[in-house]
């Protein structure tokens, strides 16, 4: 027998079923049960219900407001949800599988709802997201034909190989631009240096080396000015803060040889690393460059040209163990053909050696060069320049290993950081390497004397032309490889020979057949090596496609 309502305040109030909207007398409604006061309960409904259908609540609890009292009418809510869901499916979004109107337990308090284990087999337990959109739960299968999100679909549309090829082309585009700048500036440096030394007779080897390497200190300020002009509308504090952050991040990548520096290493300052790195790299460069100035007065111009430019071979020899470059027959043939072309240019004509310059400033050869008979100690000179050739190849590989960002870094970062490191070399030269100047002057080996008049202006042009070449050369090594950069520098031999053909006297020097043949061989070797290096860079870029630093050029 069902319990009858009691008049006592603490008595329970029965919860009965409400007849369905269709008017059927005996069938229970699909709508959830409602709470009614005792005076509105019909005896029929009370007598019809069983004890299992009755839940007793206190009178105080039943009179409290329920959070489901403000829900809209189920029929209206169902139609509005269907219309909205239909519009979302047309736009490609996944519609919600959670429908309040289809769940008979929504109007029921949470403590009266069925167990979650009963609902686990259905999809009604999915969370309701903002905008009445739902995301599929982690334990349910994805619906076919619908993407999980627009952002995810865009991510999967990118092709790693296409992105890698695009990154490689971008690096080669930057490298090609700086190659052209380096070739033109090196030709200007060679012509002016030869004119100052042979025609104006200002021949101070170490002083010229000091001025040349010291001029590298202007590389970073010039690049910073160029960046500032590109972002002139940006406030200076914001521009400088982002720029310093970029430099610090790139320096940490260089120090730790990784694109993604661990968080515990990001707190470490990269300044100490670059202080001693700049010191020993600059010393290696100074010894390699100084050997050229020592040998120029001991051996012939032809020997000087042939032996000095063998640094391309030594760069490849050092790159294999230090940079783990692969031994490829295409590279070996290219380097061999390039050196053979240099030998033809140096020894092909008996009338005199063609002009050529040093990467550290200075020049040799040409019609006004000293005769070969004046070489007072040819063997010692060849030995000195041989050591210098080896050291120059070592310097190029060492710079690539300890001062260049790892592969995958954005080209813009590589350009700025190469100029920054060049500035560090220039500052170290000006602040430390002045010490041999008074020692050489006191010992009488090289009297210190500043150039005057025309020699001063021509030397100024030569020094800044070398600074432009050196900055571009550092960028070229950073973006490609020391071997390709070293072979590219050999193109200047043929370019200077072409300039001699077009310049007026006293710089005029007719081009010879040996210069033409040797120059064409150097060009062929450079093209072969460029193609081989490009393929190798593309393979490495595809291998590490997920590790590239994307969009970093915007933070310069």
C-alpha positions as CSV (number, residue, x, y, z in Angstrom):
1,X,0.0,0.0,0.0
2,X,1.4,3.5,-0.8
3,X,2.0,5.8,2.1
4,X,-0.4,8.6,2.7
5,X,0.8,12.1,3.3
6,X,1.2,13.2,6.8
7,X,0.3,16.6,8.3
8,X,3.4,16.6,10.5
9,X,6.0,19.2,9.3
10,X,8.7,16.6,9.1
11,X,6.7,14.1,7.1
12,X,7.8,13.2,3.6
13,X,6.2,14.3,0.4
14,X,5.7,11.7,-2.3
15,X,7.0,12.3,-5.8
16,X,4.5,11.0,-8.4
17,X,4.4,10.7,-12.1
18,X,2.5,13.3,-14.2
19,X,0.3,12.0,-17.0
20,X,1.7,12.3,-20.5
21,X,0.7,15.1,-22.9
22,X,-1.2,12.6,-25.1
23,X,-3.7,12.0,-22.4
24,X,-3.2,8.3,-21.8
25,X,-4.4,7.4,-18.4
26,X,-2.2,4.5,-17.4
27,X,1.0,5.0,-19.3
28,X,3.7,6.9,-17.5
29,X,5.1,10.0,-19.2
30,X,8.4,10.1,-20.9
31,X,8.9,13.5,-19.2
32,X,10.7,13.4,-15.9
33,X,8.7,13.3,-12.6
34,X,7.7,16.6,-11.0
35,X,7.4,17.6,-7.4
36,X,3.8,18.5,-6.2
37,X,2.5,19.6,-2.8
38,X,0.4,17.1,-0.9
39,X,-2.9,19.0,-1.3
40,X,-2.6,18.7,-5.1
41,X,-2.0,15.0,-5.2
42,X,-4.8,13.0,-6.7
43,X,-5.8,9.8,-4.9
44,X,-5.8,8.0,-8.1
45,X,-2.2,8.8,-8.8
46,X,-1.2,8.1,-5.3
47,X,-2.9,4.7,-5.3
48,X,-1.6,3.8,-8.7
49,X,2.1,4.3,-7.9
50,X,4.1,1.6,-6.3
51,X,6.5,2.0,-3.4
52,X,9.4,1.7,-5.8
53,X,8.3,4.8,-7.7
54,X,8.1,7.0,-4.7
55,X,11.0,9.1,-3.4
56,X,10.7,10.9,-0.1
57,X,12.0,14.4,0.3
58,X,11.6,16.8,3.1
59,X,9.1,19.6,2.8
60,X,11.8,22.2,3.1
61,X,13.9,20.7,0.3
62,X,10.9,20.4,-2.0
63,X,10.1,24.1,-1.7
64,X,13.6,25.2,-2.6
65,X,14.2,26.4,-6.2
66,X,15.7,23.9,-8.6
67,X,18.4,25.0,-11.2
68,X,16.3,23.3,-13.9
69,X,13.3,25.6,-13.4
70,X,14.5,28.1,-15.9
71,X,15.1,25.7,-18.8
72,X,13.3,26.5,-22.0
73,X,10.4,24.4,-23.3
74,X,11.8,21.1,-24.6
75,X,10.1,21.3,-27.9
76,X,11.3,24.8,-28.6
77,X,14.8,24.0,-27.4
78,X,14.9,20.9,-29.7
79,X,13.9,22.8,-32.8
80,X,16.4,25.6,-32.1
81,X,19.2,23.1,-31.5
82,X,18.5,21.2,-34.7
83,X,18.5,24.5,-36.7
84,X,21.8,25.6,-35.2
85,X,23.4,22.1,-35.7
86,X,22.3,22.0,-39.3
87,X,24.1,25.3,-39.9
88,X,27.2,24.2,-38.2
89,X,27.4,21.0,-40.3
90,X,27.2,23.0,-43.5
91,X,30.2,25.1,-42.4
92,X,32.3,22.0,-41.9
93,X,32.2,22.0,-38.1
94,X,31.3,19.0,-36.0
95,X,27.9,19.4,-34.5
96,X,27.0,18.6,-30.9
97,X,25.9,15.2,-30.0
98,X,24.6,16.4,-26.7
99,X,20.9,17.2,-26.8
100,X,19.1,18.3,-23.6
101,X,15.7,17.6,-25.0
102,X,16.6,14.0,-25.7
103,X,17.8,13.2,-22.2
104,X,14.9,12.4,-19.8
105,X,17.1,12.9,-16.7
106,X,18.0,16.6,-17.3
107,X,15.2,18.0,-15.2
108,X,16.1,15.6,-12.3
109,X,18.4,16.7,-9.5
110,X,21.9,15.2,-9.8
111,X,21.5,12.9,-6.8
112,X,18.4,11.3,-8.4
113,X,19.9,10.7,-11.8
114,X,20.8,7.1,-13.0
115,X,24.3,5.9,-12.4
116,X,27.1,7.0,-14.8
117,X,27.7,3.3,-15.5
118,X,24.3,3.1,-17.1
119,X,25.1,6.1,-19.3
120,X,28.6,5.0,-20.3
121,X,27.3,3.2,-23.3
122,X,25.6,6.3,-24.8
123,X,27.1,9.6,-26.0
124,X,25.0,11.8,-23.7
125,X,27.9,12.3,-21.2
126,X,29.9,14.5,-23.5
127,X,30.6,18.0,-22.1
128,X,28.7,21.0,-23.2
129,X,31.0,23.6,-24.7
130,X,30.5,27.4,-25.2
131,X,28.2,28.2,-28.1
132,X,26.4,24.8,-27.7
133,X,29.2,23.1,-29.5
134,X,30.6,19.8,-28.3
135,X,34.0,18.1,-28.7
136,X,34.3,14.4,-29.0
137,X,35.3,12.7,-25.8
138,X,38.7,11.0,-25.5
139,X,37.1,7.5,-25.2
140,X,34.9,7.9,-28.3
141,X,35.9,7.4,-31.9
142,X,36.1,10.3,-34.3
143,X,33.2,10.7,-36.6
144,X,34.2,10.1,-40.3
145,X,34.0,13.0,-42.6
146,X,34.6,15.7,-40.0
147,X,37.9,17.2,-38.9
148,X,38.5,17.7,-35.2
149,X,39.3,21.3,-35.7
150,X,40.1,23.8,-38.3
151,X,43.5,24.6,-36.9
152,X,44.4,20.9,-36.8
153,X,43.4,20.5,-40.4
154,X,45.5,23.4,-41.5
155,X,48.5,21.9,-39.6
156,X,48.2,18.5,-41.4
157,X,47.9,20.2,-44.8
158,X,51.6,21.4,-44.7
159,X,54.0,19.2,-46.5
160,X,57.3,18.8,-44.6
161,X,59.3,18.2,-47.8
162,X,57.8,21.2,-49.5
163,X,58.6,23.4,-46.4
164,X,62.2,22.0,-46.3
165,X,62.7,22.8,-50.0
166,X,61.4,26.3,-49.4
167,X,63.7,26.8,-46.5
168,X,66.7,25.6,-48.5
169,X,65.8,27.9,-51.5
170,X,65.5,30.8,-49.0
171,X,69.0,30.2,-47.6
172,X,70.5,29.9,-51.1
173,X,68.8,33.1,-52.1
174,X,70.4,34.9,-49.2
175,X,73.7,33.3,-49.9
176,X,73.6,34.2,-53.6
177,X,73.0,37.8,-52.8
178,X,75.9,38.0,-50.4
179,X,78.1,36.1,-52.9
180,X,77.6,38.8,-55.4
181,X,78.4,41.5,-52.8
182,X,81.6,39.6,-51.8
183,X,82.9,39.2,-55.3
184,X,82.4,42.9,-56.2
185,X,83.9,44.1,-52.9
186,X,86.9,41.7,-53.2
187,X,87.7,42.9,-56.7
188,X,87.7,46.5,-55.4
189,X,89.9,45.6,-52.5
190,X,92.4,43.7,-54.7
191,X,92.7,46.5,-57.2
192,X,93.2,49.3,-54.6
193,X,95.6,47.2,-52.4
194,X,97.8,46.4,-55.4
195,X,97.8,50.0,-56.4
196,X,98.7,51.2,-52.9
197,X,101.5,48.7,-52.5
198,X,103.1,48.6,-55.9
199,X,102.4,52.1,-57.4
200,X,102.2,54.3,-54.3
201,X,104.8,52.2,-52.4
202,X,103.1,52.1,-49.1
203,X,104.0,48.6,-48.0
204,X,103.3,48.1,-44.3
205,X,102.3,44.5,-43.9
206,X,101.2,44.2,-40.3
207,X,99.8,47.8,-40.2
208,X,97.6,47.0,-43.2
209,X,96.5,43.8,-41.5
210,X,95.6,45.6,-38.3
211,X,93.6,48.3,-40.2
212,X,91.8,45.6,-42.3
213,X,90.7,43.3,-39.5
214,X,89.9,46.3,-37.2
215,X,87.5,47.7,-39.8
216,X,85.3,44.6,-39.2
217,X,84.1,46.4,-36.1
218,X,81.6,48.4,-38.2
219,X,79.8,45.4,-39.5
220,X,77.2,45.0,-36.7
221,X,76.4,48.7,-36.4
222,X,75.7,48.9,-40.1
223,X,73.4,45.8,-40.0
224,X,71.7,47.2,-36.9
225,X,71.1,50.5,-38.8
226,X,69.6,48.6,-41.8
227,X,67.3,46.7,-39.5
228,X,66.2,49.9,-37.8
229,X,65.4,51.6,-41.1
230,X,63.2,48.6,-42.0
231,X,61.2,48.9,-38.7
232,X,61.3,52.7,-38.4
233,X,57.7,52.9,-37.2
234,X,58.4,50.6,-34.2
235,X,59.3,52.3,-31.0
236,X,62.9,52.1,-30.1
237,X,62.5,50.4,-26.7
238,X,60.4,47.7,-28.2
239,X,62.7,47.2,-31.2
240,X,65.8,47.0,-29.0
241,X,64.2,44.7,-26.5
242,X,63.2,42.2,-29.2
243,X,66.5,42.5,-31.0
244,X,68.5,41.8,-27.8
245,X,66.3,38.8,-27.1
246,X,66.9,37.4,-30.6
247,X,70.7,37.9,-30.2
248,X,70.7,36.1,-26.8
249,X,68.6,33.2,-28.1
250,X,70.8,32.8,-31.2
251,X,74.0,33.0,-29.1
252,X,72.7,30.2,-26.8
253,X,71.9,28.1,-29.8
254,X,75.4,28.6,-31.1
255,X,76.9,27.8,-27.7
256,X,74.9,24.6,-27.1
257,X,74.7,23.5,-30.8
258,X,70.9,23.0,-30.7
259,X,67.9,24.8,-32.0
260,X,65.9,24.2,-28.8
261,X,67.9,25.1,-25.8
262,X,66.8,23.4,-22.6
263,X,65.2,25.7,-20.0
264,X,67.9,25.2,-17.4
265,X,70.5,26.4,-19.9
266,X,68.5,29.4,-21.1
267,X,69.4,31.1,-17.8
268,X,73.1,30.9,-18.5
269,X,74.7,33.9,-20.1
270,X,76.5,33.3,-23.5
271,X,78.9,36.2,-23.0
272,X,81.8,34.2,-21.4
273,X,81.6,31.6,-24.2
274,X,82.0,34.3,-26.9
275,X,84.7,36.1,-25.1
276,X,87.2,33.2,-25.3
277,X,85.8,32.0,-28.7
278,X,86.4,35.4,-30.2
279,X,89.9,35.4,-28.8
280,X,91.2,32.1,-30.3
281,X,89.3,32.5,-33.6
282,X,90.8,35.9,-34.1
283,X,94.2,34.6,-33.3
284,X,93.9,31.9,-35.9
285,X,92.7,34.4,-38.5
286,X,95.5,36.8,-37.7
287,X,98.2,34.1,-38.0
288,X,96.7,32.9,-41.3
289,X,96.4,36.4,-42.7
290,X,99.8,37.5,-41.5
291,X,101.5,34.6,-43.2
292,X,100.4,36.1,-46.6
293,X,102.1,39.4,-45.7
294,X,105.3,37.7,-44.6
295,X,105.5,35.5,-47.7
296,X,104.7,38.2,-50.3
297,X,108.3,39.6,-50.1
298,X,109.9,36.1,-50.0
299,X,108.4,34.2,-52.9
300,X,107.0,34.9,-56.4
301,X,103.5,36.1,-57.0
302,X,102.7,33.0,-59.0
303,X,103.7,30.7,-56.1
304,X,101.8,32.9,-53.7
305,X,98.6,32.7,-55.8
306,X,98.8,28.9,-56.3
307,X,99.7,27.9,-52.7
308,X,97.5,30.4,-50.9
309,X,94.3,29.4,-52.8
310,X,94.8,25.8,-51.9
311,X,93.0,26.7,-48.7
312,X,89.8,25.4,-50.4
313,X,91.3,21.8,-50.3
314,X,92.3,22.2,-46.6
315,X,88.9,23.6,-45.7
316,X,87.3,20.4,-47.1
317,X,89.9,18.2,-45.3
318,X,89.1,19.8,-42.0
319,X,85.3,19.9,-42.6
320,X,85.1,16.1,-42.8
321,X,86.3,15.4,-39.2
322,X,85.2,18.7,-37.5
323,X,81.8,19.2,-39.2
324,X,81.1,15.6,-40.1
325,X,80.7,16.4,-43.8
326,X,80.2,13.4,-46.0
327,X,83.1,12.5,-48.4
328,X,81.5,12.9,-51.8
329,X,83.2,12.4,-55.1
330,X,81.4,15.4,-56.6
331,X,82.9,17.7,-54.0
332,X,86.4,16.1,-54.3
333,X,86.3,16.6,-58.1
334,X,85.0,20.2,-57.8
335,X,87.7,21.2,-55.3
336,X,90.4,19.5,-57.5
337,X,89.2,21.2,-60.7
338,X,89.1,24.6,-58.9
339,X,92.7,24.2,-57.6
340,X,93.8,23.1,-61.1
341,X,92.3,26.2,-62.5
342,X,94.2,28.3,-60.1
343,X,97.5,26.6,-61.1
344,X,96.8,27.4,-64.7
345,X,96.2,31.1,-64.0
346,X,99.3,31.3,-61.8
347,X,101.7,29.5,-64.1
348,X,100.1,29.5,-67.5
349,X,101.7,32.7,-68.8
350,X,105.4,33.5,-68.6
351,X,104.8,37.3,-69.0
352,X,103.8,37.7,-65.4
353,X,101.2,36.6,-62.8
354,X,97.7,37.9,-62.7
355,X,96.6,40.1,-59.9
356,X,95.1,38.5,-56.8
357,X,94.3,39.6,-53.3
358,X,94.3,38.2,-49.8
359,X,91.2,37.7,-47.8
360,X,92.9,39.7,-45.0
361,X,93.7,42.6,-47.3
362,X,96.7,43.3,-49.5
363,X,97.4,42.3,-53.1
364,X,100.0,40.8,-55.3
365,X,100.8,40.2,-59.0
366,X,100.1,42.5,-61.9
367,X,102.4,44.3,-64.4
368,X,104.0,46.4,-61.6
369,X,104.7,43.5,-59.3
370,X,108.4,42.7,-58.5
371,X,110.1,40.4,-60.8
372,X,110.5,36.7,-59.9
373,X,114.2,37.1,-59.7
374,X,113.8,39.5,-56.7
375,X,112.4,36.6,-54.6
376,X,115.3,36.3,-52.2
377,X,114.1,33.1,-50.4
378,X,111.5,31.4,-52.5
379,X,111.5,28.1,-50.5
380,X,111.0,29.8,-47.2
381,X,108.2,32.0,-48.7
382,X,106.4,28.9,-50.1
383,X,106.7,27.2,-46.8
384,X,105.2,30.2,-44.9
385,X,102.3,30.6,-47.3
386,X,101.7,26.9,-47.2
387,X,101.3,27.0,-43.4
388,X,99.0,30.0,-43.9
389,X,96.9,28.2,-46.5
390,X,96.4,25.3,-44.0
391,X,95.6,27.8,-41.2
392,X,93.1,29.7,-43.4
393,X,91.2,26.5,-44.2
394,X,91.2,25.6,-40.5
395,X,90.0,29.1,-39.6
396,X,87.0,28.8,-41.9
397,X,85.9,25.5,-40.6
398,X,86.6,26.6,-37.0
399,X,84.3,29.6,-37.4
400,X,81.6,27.4,-38.8
401,X,81.8,25.0,-35.9
402,X,82.0,27.4,-32.9
403,X,80.4,30.7,-34.0
404,X,77.6,29.9,-36.5
405,X,74.0,29.0,-35.7
406,X,73.0,25.4,-36.2
407,X,71.3,24.3,-39.4
408,X,67.6,25.1,-39.4
409,X,68.0,28.6,-38.1
410,X,66.2,31.3,-40.0
411,X,68.6,33.0,-42.6
412,X,67.9,36.4,-41.2
413,X,69.3,35.4,-37.8
414,X,72.4,33.9,-39.5
415,X,73.0,37.1,-41.3
416,X,72.8,39.4,-38.2
417,X,74.8,37.0,-36.0
418,X,77.6,36.6,-38.6
419,X,77.9,40.4,-38.7
420,X,77.9,40.5,-34.9
421,X,80.7,38.0,-34.6
422,X,82.7,39.9,-37.3
423,X,82.3,43.0,-35.1
424,X,83.7,41.0,-32.1
425,X,86.7,40.1,-34.2
426,X,87.2,43.7,-35.2
427,X,86.9,44.9,-31.6
428,X,89.3,42.3,-30.3
429,X,91.8,43.3,-33.1
430,X,91.7,47.0,-32.2
431,X,91.9,46.5,-28.5
432,X,94.5,43.7,-28.3
433,X,96.4,43.2,-31.5
434,X,97.9,46.7,-31.5
435,X,100.6,45.4,-29.2
436,X,102.9,44.0,-32.0
437,X,102.9,47.5,-33.7
438,X,105.4,49.2,-31.3
439,X,107.4,45.9,-30.9
440,X,107.9,45.8,-34.7
441,X,108.7,49.5,-34.8
442,X,111.3,49.2,-32.0
443,X,112.9,46.1,-33.5
444,X,113.1,47.9,-36.9
445,X,111.3,45.2,-38.7
446,X,108.4,47.5,-39.8
447,X,108.5,51.2,-39.1
448,X,105.0,52.4,-38.1
449,X,103.9,55.1,-40.5
450,X,100.4,56.2,-41.5
451,X,99.7,56.8,-45.2
452,X,99.2,60.3,-46.5
453,X,97.5,61.9,-49.5
454,X,96.4,59.5,-52.2
455,X,97.7,56.5,-50.4
456,X,95.5,57.3,-47.4
457,X,92.3,57.6,-49.6
458,X,93.1,54.4,-51.6
459,X,93.9,52.5,-48.4
460,X,90.6,53.7,-46.8
461,X,88.7,52.4,-49.9
462,X,90.6,49.1,-49.7
463,X,90.0,48.6,-46.0
464,X,86.3,49.2,-46.2
465,X,86.0,47.1,-49.3
466,X,87.7,44.2,-47.3
467,X,85.2,44.8,-44.5
468,X,82.3,44.4,-46.9
469,X,83.8,41.3,-48.4
470,X,84.6,39.8,-45.0
471,X,81.1,40.4,-43.6
472,X,79.6,38.8,-46.7
473,X,82.1,35.9,-46.6
474,X,81.1,35.2,-42.9
475,X,77.5,35.2,-43.9
476,X,78.2,32.9,-46.8
477,X,80.0,30.4,-44.5
478,X,77.1,30.6,-42.0
479,X,74.4,29.9,-44.6
480,X,76.2,27.3,-46.7
481,X,79.5,25.6,-45.9
482,X,83.2,26.6,-45.6
483,X,84.1,24.5,-48.7
484,X,81.6,26.2,-51.0
485,X,82.6,29.6,-49.6
486,X,86.3,28.9,-50.1
487,X,85.8,27.8,-53.7
488,X,83.5,30.8,-54.3
489,X,86.4,33.1,-53.2
490,X,88.5,31.7,-56.1
491,X,86.1,33.3,-58.5
492,X,87.7,36.6,-57.7
493,X,90.8,35.6,-59.6
494,X,88.9,35.5,-62.8
495,X,86.8,38.6,-61.9
496,X,89.9,40.6,-61.2
497,X,91.4,39.5,-64.5
498,X,88.3,40.8,-66.3
499,X,88.5,44.1,-64.4
500,X,92.1,44.6,-65.4
501,X,91.0,44.3,-69.0
502,X,88.5,47.2,-68.6
503,X,90.3,49.5,-66.2
504,X,92.4,52.4,-67.6
505,X,96.2,52.6,-67.0
506,X,98.0,52.2,-64.7
507,X,95.6,49.5,-63.5
508,X,95.1,48.1,-67.0
509,X,96.4,44.6,-67.6
510,X,95.3,42.5,-70.7
511,X,93.6,39.2,-70.0
512,X,95.5,36.2,-71.1
513,X,94.5,32.8,-72.4
514,X,95.6,31.1,-69.2
515,X,93.5,33.4,-67.2
516,X,90.5,32.6,-69.4
517,X,91.0,28.8,-69.3
518,X,91.7,28.7,-65.5
519,X,88.8,31.1,-64.8
520,X,86.3,28.9,-66.7
521,X,87.5,25.8,-64.8
522,X,87.0,27.6,-61.5
523,X,83.5,28.6,-62.6
524,X,82.7,25.0,-63.5
525,X,84.0,23.7,-60.2
526,X,82.0,26.3,-58.3
527,X,78.7,25.3,-60.1
528,X,79.4,21.6,-59.5
529,X,80.1,22.2,-55.9
530,X,77.0,24.5,-55.5
531,X,74.7,21.8,-56.9
532,X,76.2,19.1,-54.6
533,X,76.0,21.4,-51.6
534,X,72.4,22.4,-52.4
535,X,71.2,18.8,-52.6
536,X,73.0,18.0,-49.3
537,X,71.4,20.9,-47.6
538,X,68.0,20.0,-48.8
539,X,68.4,16.4,-47.6
540,X,69.5,17.7,-44.2
541,X,66.6,20.2,-44.1
542,X,64.1,17.4,-44.9
543,X,65.6,15.2,-42.2
544,X,65.2,17.9,-39.5
545,X,62.0,19.5,-40.9
546,X,60.2,19.5,-37.6
547,X,63.1,21.3,-35.8
548,X,63.4,24.4,-37.9
549,X,63.0,27.8,-36.3
550,X,60.1,29.2,-38.3
551,X,59.3,32.9,-38.6
552,X,62.3,34.0,-36.6
553,X,63.2,36.7,-39.1
554,X,60.3,38.8,-37.7
555,X,62.1,39.1,-34.4
556,X,65.2,40.8,-35.7
